[in-house]
Amino acid sequence: MLLAAPGQLVSVSNLSRDPLASAMAEQAAAYPENHGLAEEVFSLRPDLVLAGTFTSPATTGLLRRLGVRVETFAPASDMAAVRAEILAMGTALGRDEAARAMVAQFDADLAALRADPATGPRAALYYANSYSLGDKTLSGQILAAAGFRNVAAEAGLSIGGTLPLEVLILAHPELVISGQRYPGASRSEEVLDHPALAALGTASARAAMADRDWICGTPYVLRAVRALRAVRDGLTE
């Protein structure tokens, strides 16, 4: 939706309409939705299908056997991947010039927001089941760009994994960042309400963090950086 020319996009995934997970849910409402089913997509007679690496191989495989061009994109794992995927999307859509302009604007905006994490406050990304993310992830790089040191990285998690509550408490970060709660109850989320976590007395960035800005590797990750940068500035005043 960011790069497609008017009339070029004929359908979007139903997931793009989820306001909790999609940064462009409102824009997606203007397009017919699909549910990633091969017969559903093929009936639209597309010249090109843009899919993710987690799209069902049965779907992408059948579409290719039917002669439909399919381009797949992996989830962005860092800021460099955000740039690379914008450029790759531009090539797929025949919109290279627009993609290059978008990357240039992304780089300029990121540079304007970036703060040095070397002496910044310490923060922890902390989710259901005590899951956390290290510095070699897109979320970790969003954290660093906003000027925070990553507690999970200090604990040896470069990518992602379990950060025991005891380790988090002993680390005593200035900030604990958790994701949005989804409808329905899950016991895996109970750790986020643990009294020991509340007793840390840290600031909470939960209200400032919208999962949709962190999930996909698009320029919308800058909204997450901007929100965290505001929190950081408040902590260091």
PAROVO-961530 format. One record per atom (N, C-alpha, C, O, CB): z negated, y negated, x negated. Coordinates in steps of 0.02 Angstrom, whole numbers, plus 50000, padded with zeros to 5 digits. Glycine has a CB too. Layout:
N
ZYX;...
# end
This chain:
237
500005006149959;500005000050000;500004993749957;500274988549978;499405000050046;499704994149898;499674988349855;500354986649825;500514980849815;499174989449800;500744991749810;501374990749774;502004991749815;502534989149797;501394995249715;501964995349870;502564996949908;502894990649936;502554986049958;502395001749965;503554990549935;503924985049965;503904985650041;503784991150067;504654984949939;504004980250077;504014980550150;504514985750174;505094985850153;504194973650180;504284990150219;504704995350246;504755001650204;505055006550225;505384992750257;504465001550144;504525007250099;504025012750117;504175018650106;504405005050027;503465010950144;502935015850160;502985017650234;502965013350277;502235012950143;503045024150248;503135026350318;502525029750347;502465030250408;503725030950323;502055032050304;501455035350329;500935035450274;501095035450215;501615042550353;500295035550295;499745035850247;499265041450267;499255043550325;499365029050243;498885043850219;498385049050232;497865046450281;497685040550280;498055051350167;497615050850323;497075048950369;496455046750330;496045043050357;496905054750416;496375049150268;495805047250228;495815039850210;495295036750199;495775051450164;496415036950208;496475029950190;496205025350245;496115019350234;497195028150175;496075028150304;495805024250359;495045024550364;494745021150406;496105026550425;494735028450320;494005029150321;493695023150287;493775022350226;493785035750286;493345018750323;493075012750292;492535014050240;492385009750199;492795008250345;492235020050241;491735021650190;492055023850124;491755023050071;491285027250216;492665026450128;492975029250068;493595025450045;493815026549989;493155036250080;493875021250087;494495017850070;494405010350065;494125007150110;495025019450121;494625007550010;494585000250000;495104996550042;495064990450048;494674998549927;495585000250070;496114997050109;496155000050180;496695000850207;496784997850074;495575001650208;495555004750274;495885000350327;496245002850371;494845006350294;495754993950325;496044989450375;496804989150370;497154989450420;495754982350367;497054988750309;497784988650299;498104995250320;498654995350346;497954987050226;497745000750308;498015007450324;498115008350399;498535012250420;497555012850297;497725004750439;497775005450511;498465003250537;498645004850594;497235001350545;498844999650497;499504997250518;500045002550510;500615001550532;499694991050479;499875008250480;500375013450467;500205019850505;499625021250517;500415014850391;500715023750523;500585030350551;500195034650501;500325034250441;501245033950572;499735038650525;499345042750479;499605049950477;499925052250524;498605042650499;499455053350423;499595060450418;498965063950392;498515060650366;500205061950372;498955070450399;498365074350379;498515079050321;498155083950310;498105078350438;499035077450284;499185081250224;499485088150238;499475092450194;498585082150184;499755089250298;500055095650314;500805095350299;501135090450315;499935097550389;501055100550267;501755100550245;502245099350302;502705095350296;501925107050209;502145102950358;502615102150414;502585095150444;503085092450467;502465107450467;501985092250444;501885085550470;502245080450426;502595075950450;501135083850475;502165081150361;502475076450314;503225077350313;503605072450312;502185077450243;503455083650312;504185084950309;504545082150370;505115079950364;504305092450304;504215082150428;504535079650489;504685072150485;505095069550523;504085080950549;504355068650438;504475061450429;505095060150387;505315054450381;503875058250396;505385065350358;505985064950316;505895059850259;506315055350251;506585063050358;505365060450220;505265055550166;505715057050106;505905062850094;504535055550143;505885051850069;506235052750005;505745054449950;505925057549900;506635046449987;505125052449959;504605053249908;503935054249941;503765050849990;504585047149860;503545058949915;502855059949937;502395058649878;502485061449824;502755067249965;501905054349889;501405052849839;500775056849856;500495055949910;501255045149835;500565061149811;499995065549824;499495065049767;499645062449714;500235072849834;498905067749780;498395068149728;498385075049698;498645079749728;497705066349757;498085075749640;498035082249609;497585086949648;497605093049637;497785081649537;497185084249694;496765088449735;497085089849803;496785093349845;496085085049746;497685087349814;498055089149874;498205096649871;498325099349818;498725085049881;498195099949929;498315107149931;498955109049895;499495106449912;498325109550003;498915113549846;499535115849812;500025119049860;500625118849849;499355120849757;499765122049915;500215125049964;500655119649996;501245120750010;499815128750018;500355113850009;500725108350039;501245105549991;501835105050008;500245102750061;501035103749931;501505100749883;502035105749862;502615103949852;501125098049822;501835112049855;502315117149835;502855118249887;503445118749871;501965123749821;502655118449951;503145119450005;503615113450010;504215114350019;502785120650072;503335107550005;503765101550008;504275101549952;504855099749963;503335095250005;504065103549892;504545103749836;505085108949849;505665107849834;504175105249770;504885114749876;505375119949890;505875117749944;506445120149946;505025126449912;505655113249986;506095110450038;506525104750013;506905101650050;505685108150098;506455103249948;506865098049918;506595091049919;506955086249905;507515098049950;505955090349936;505645083749939;505345082149870;504995086249841;505095083449994;505475076249846;505185074049783;504445072549793;504265068749838;505555067849755;504025075549753;503295074549757;503035072149690;503155075349639;502935081149779;502685066649690;502355064049630;501595064449641;501345062249692;502575056649614;501245067349593;500515068149600;500155063549551;500385062249495;500315075449588;499575061249573;499165056749534;498455059449531;498155061249582;499175049549564;498175059649470;497485061949461;497005056249474;497185050449467;497385064749389;496385057849494;495885052549501;495785049049434;495745052249382;495215055449527;495745042449436;495645038649374;494955039949346;494455039449381;495745031049387;494935041649282;494295043149249;494025037349209;493455037649185;494375049149205;494425032149200;494185026249163;494655020449177;495135021049215;494165027749086;494495014649148;494895008649161;495605009349135;496075006749165;494565002549129;495685012949079;496365013949052;496785017949101;497385016649108;496325017648984;496475022749135;496845026749184;497035022549245;497555023749275;496425032649206;496625017649263;496805013149318;497465009649301;497925009349342;496245007949331;497495006949240;498115003449219;498705008249219;499245006649245;498015000449149;498605014149190;499155018949183;499415021149251;500015022049260;498915025049143;498965022049299;499185024549364;499525019049404;499975020549444;498585027249403;499325012849395;499695007349428;500415007249402;500885006649441;499345000549414;500495007949337;501165007949307;501575013949330;502165013449343;501125007749231;501245019749333;501595025849355;501795025249428;502345027449447;501145032049344;501365022349469;501535021349539;502125016549546;502565017549587;500925018749578;502115011349505;502675006649506;503335009949489;503845008549521;502545001049457;503325014449440;503935018149422;504155022649478;504755022949494;503815022249358;503685026149510;503855030649565;504175026949623;504625029549656;503225034349588;503935020849635;504175016949692;504765012449675;505035008949718;503615012849720;504965012449611;505485007749590;505245000549590;505624995949603;506085008449634;504594999749576;504274993149579;503934991649512;503364989349511;503764992749637;504294992849458;503994992049391;503764984949378;503224983849350;504494994149338;504164980049396;503984973149382;503344971149419;502904967849391;504564968449402;503304973049483;502694971549521;502094975149491;501544972349490;502784973649595;502184981249467;501634984949437;501394981649373;500794981149361;501844992149423;501864979449332;501674976049270;501284969549284;500804967949250;502294974449227;501504965949335;501154959849354;500454961349379;499974957649365;501544956049408;500384966849416;499724968749442;499254970649385;498664968849386;499794974649491;499514974349335;499104976249278;498894970049238;498314969649216;499484981149232;499344965349230;499174959249193;498624955449229;498164952849197;499794954749185;498664955049295;498144951649334;497484955449331;496944952449326;498364950749407;497534962049333;496934966249328;496574965049262;495964964249260;497114973749335;496954965049207;496664963949141;496334957049136;495794956349108;497194964749087;496674952049163;496394945249159;495754944749200;495264941649177;496914940149185;495754947649259;495154947349302;494574951249271;494004949149274;495314950049372;494734957049242;494214961049210;493914957449151;493304957449141;494494967849188;494334954249111;494094950449053;493634944849074;493144943349040;494674947749012;493794941649130;493374936049154;492704938449179;492214934749176;493744932349209;492674944649203;492044947249230;491614950749178;491004951149185;492194952149286;491934953349126;491594957749079;491004954449044;491044948649023;492084960349028;490454958149039;489864955949003;489694961248951;489834967148962;489264954649051;489394959348896;489224963948842;488634968248862;488094965548875;489074960048776;488724974848865;488164979148885;487674980648829;487134983448841;488434985548912;487834978748768;487434980748710;486704978648717;486254982448699;487714977848646;486584972748743;485904970348751;485734969148824;485244965848841;485794963848711;486144971948868;486044970848940;485494975248969;485224979448934;486684972148977;485344974249033;484834978449066;485064985749069;485664987149064;484704975749138;484584990149076;484734997349081;484764999249155;484344997149195;484205001649044;485275003149172;485375005049242;485535012549246;485785015549199;485935000849274;485395015349304;485555022349316;485945022949381;485765020149432;484905026749320;486495026649377;486865028649437;486535035049462;486505040049426;487635029649423;486275034949523;485875040649546;486055042349618;486005038249663;485115039049541;486285048649627;486545050649691;486185056849717;485705059249687;487295052049686;486425059449773;486135065449803;486125071149752;486555071549708;486545067549866;485615075449758;485525081049711;485405078749640;485535082449593;486125085549713;485145072649631;484995069849565;485615069349520;485555069749459;484465074049531;486195068649551;486815068249512;486895061249483;486755056249516;487425070049556;487135061049421;487255054549388;487905054949349;488195060249340;486655052749342;488125049149326;488755048649290;488665044849225;488305039849222;489285045049333;488995047349172;488925044449106;489445039149091;489785036749136;488955049749054;489505037449028;489925031849008;490665033549005;491085029049004;489715029248942;490845039949004;491545041949001;491815043649070;492185048549079;491635047848954;491635039549119;491875040249187;492065033249212;491875028249183;491325043449233;492445033049267;492625026549295;492005022749317;491945016749305;493115027449354;491535026249350;490915022949372;490515020349312;490235014849314;490495027649413;490495024349259;490135022249199;490455016149168;490105011849141;490105027849149;491115015749170;491455009949141;491385003749185;491374998149160;492185011549130;491335004749251;491184999149295;490494996349277;490394990249274;491205001349370;490025000849266;489344998849248;489344994949183;489014989749177;488885005049242;489704997449133;489724994049068;490074987349072;489864982549040;490084998549017;490614986949112;490974980649118;490534975249148;490604969349133;491594981549161;490074977249191;489614972549222;489034970749176;488614966449193;489344975249287;488994973949117;488494972249068;487854976249070;487324973849050;488324965249075;487894982449095;487304986849098;487364992449047;487914995049035;487214989649169;486804994449019;486765000548980;486625006349028;486265005649077;486205000048925;486925012049013;486905017749058;486365022749038;486395025648984;487595021249060;485875023549080;485315028149066;485565035349060;485315039049017;484785027649121;486045037349101;486305044149097;486625045449029;486545050849000;486815045449153;486995040549003;487305041348937;486765041948883;486835045848837;487765035348922;486235038048889;485685038448842;485355045348844;485095047748794;485165033048856;485375048548903;485075055148911;485555060748892;485385066648897;484855056148982;486165059048869;486635064048845;487175066048894;487555070648880;486265070048826;487215062648952;487745064149000;488325059448988;488295053549006;487475063549073;488845061848957;489425057548945;489885057349006;490225052349018;489815060048884;489905062749043;490335062949103;489905062849165;489755057449191;490795069349102;489705068549190;489285068749249;488855074949249;489025079849216;489705068449312;488315074849286;487875080549290;487205078549319;487115072949343;487775083649222;486745083149317;486085081949345;485645077849298;485585079449239;485735088649362;485355072649324;484865068649288;484195069749322;484065066649374;485065060949285;483775074149295;483145075749329;482745069449345;482745064649307;482725080349286;482425069549402;482035063749423;481525061849371;481395055949360;481685065149490;481225066949338;480725065549287;481015061449229;480695056949202;480425072049260;481635063149210;481975059449156;482105052349177;482025047649138;482635062949135;482315051449239;482455044749264;481815040549265;481825034749245;482755045149334;481275043449288;480645039749292;480405037649223;480195032049213;480095044049327;480445042349175;480225040749107;480685035549074;480455031649032;480215047149064;481315035449093;481775030449065;481625023449091;481755018549056;482505032349081;481355023049151;481155016749182;481705011349176;481595006149145;480505014249150;482285012649207;482815007649205;482645001449247;482245001749293;483475010649229;482954995949229;482864989949269;483204990349337;483044986649383;483124983849232;483684994949343;484084995349404;484265002649419;484455006349374;484724991149398;484195004649482;484415011149505;484945009949558;484815006749609;483825015549532;485535012749547;486105011649592;486265018149628;486405023149596;486725008949554;486235017949693;486395023849733;486965022349781;487105016449795;485775026249773;487295027549805;487855026549849;487645025449921;487045025549937;488315032449846;488145024449963;488015023550034;487805030150066;488025035450044;488635020750070;487375029750116;487205035650154;487755036850206;487985032250239;486505034850189;487945043150213;488445044950262;488115047450325;487535049650323;488935050250234;488465047150382;488165049550445;487935056750439;488265060850406;488665048850503;487375058250470;487095065050466;486575065450411;486575061450365;487645070150454;486135070250417;485595071050368;485765076550318;486085081550336;484935072550404;485555075550257;485655080650205;485035080950162;484775075850140;486285079050162;484785086950151;484195087650109;484325085450037;483865083650000;483945094950109;484965085650017;485135083549949;484985076149937;484915074049880;485865084949935;484935072249992;484805065049985;484065063449983;483875057749971;485125061350042;483635068449995;482925067149998;482655064349932;482175060549932;482545073450017;482955066349877;482725063949811;482775056349806;482405053149769;483125067249755;483245053349843;483335046149841;482765042349875;482675036349864;483995044149874;482375046049915;481795043049948;481135045349918;480605044249947;481815044650023;481165048449860;480555051149829;480085045349812;480295040249786;480735055149765;479435046249826;478945040949812;478945038749739;478825032849724;478255043249831;479065043449693;479065041649622;479635036849606;479565032449564;479125047949578;480195037749640;480765033149630;480605026249658;480755021149627;481405036049662;480295026249716;480105019849746;479585016249703;479575010149700;479825020949817;479155020149670;478615017149630;478865014049565;478485010549532;478105022449614;479485015349548;479765012249487;479725004649492;479655001149442;480485014449476;479785002149553;479764994949561;480394991449536;480384985449523;479174992149526;480944995249531;481564992249507;481924988749563;481784989949622;482014997549476;482374984349545;482814981349595;483284986749620;483384991849587;483224975349565;483574985749678;484034990649706;484704987449718;484754982249750;483754993649770;485234990749692;485914988149703;486264991849759;486874991149766;486324988749639;485904995649799;486224999549851;486614995149900;487154997049922;485705003649889;486344989449917;486684985049963;487314981949932;487784980249967;486214979549987;487314981349865;487874978149831;488434983049817;488994981049800;487644974949766;488294989549823;488784994549804;489114997649864;488775000749905;488464999849761;489774996949870;490165000249922;490555005849888;490955004649843;490644995249958;490435012049910;490755017749879;491515016949874;491815019049825;490585024049917;491815013849925;492545013249927;492815009349867;493395010349849;492755009949991;492405005049838;492645001149780;492595004949715;492865002849664;492244994649775;492235010649716;492125014549655;492555020849652;492665023549598;491395016349650;492785023249710;493085029849714;493785030149684;493935034749645;493105032049786;494205025449702;494915025749683;495075021049625;494795015549620;495355024149742;495515023149582;495705019149525;496225013949541;496805014549523;495965023549470;496015008649575;496445003149593;496104996649571;495524996749549;496585003049670;496444990949576;496124984649558;495494983149599;495114978649581;496604979049567;495384986849653;494774985649693;494144987649656;493594985849678;494814989549758;494204991149600;493594992549561;493284986049535;492694985849519;493764997249501;493684980849532;493424974349510;492924971549559;492484967549540;493984969449498;492974973449623;492464971249671;491794974349654;491274971049661;492674973149743;491804980549631;491184983749610;490894980449548;490294979149544;491294991249597;491334978849500;491104975349440;490814968549458;490284966649433;491684974449389;491144965049503;490924958349523;490234958749557;489794954549543;491434955049570;490144963549601;489504964249636;488944965949588;488394963149593;489554969649690;489084970449540;488564972349491;488434966649442;487864965749420;488784978549453;488944962849425;488844957249380;488364952149412;487954949149377;489524953849362;488434951149477;487974946549512;487264949149510;486794945249502;488194945549585;487174955749518;486514958749513;486234957849443;485654956049434;486534966249532;486654959249392;486434958449322;486224951349308;485704950249277;487004960549274;486614946549330;486444939549318;485774937749350;485384933849322;486994934949345;485634940849408;484984939649441;484404942649402;483864939849400;484994942449510;484534948349370;484004951649332;483854948049266;483294948349241;484194958749317;484354944649239;484264941549173;484124934049176;484054930849124;484884942749131;484074931349236;483914924149241;483204922649219;482984916949220;484014921749314;
# end
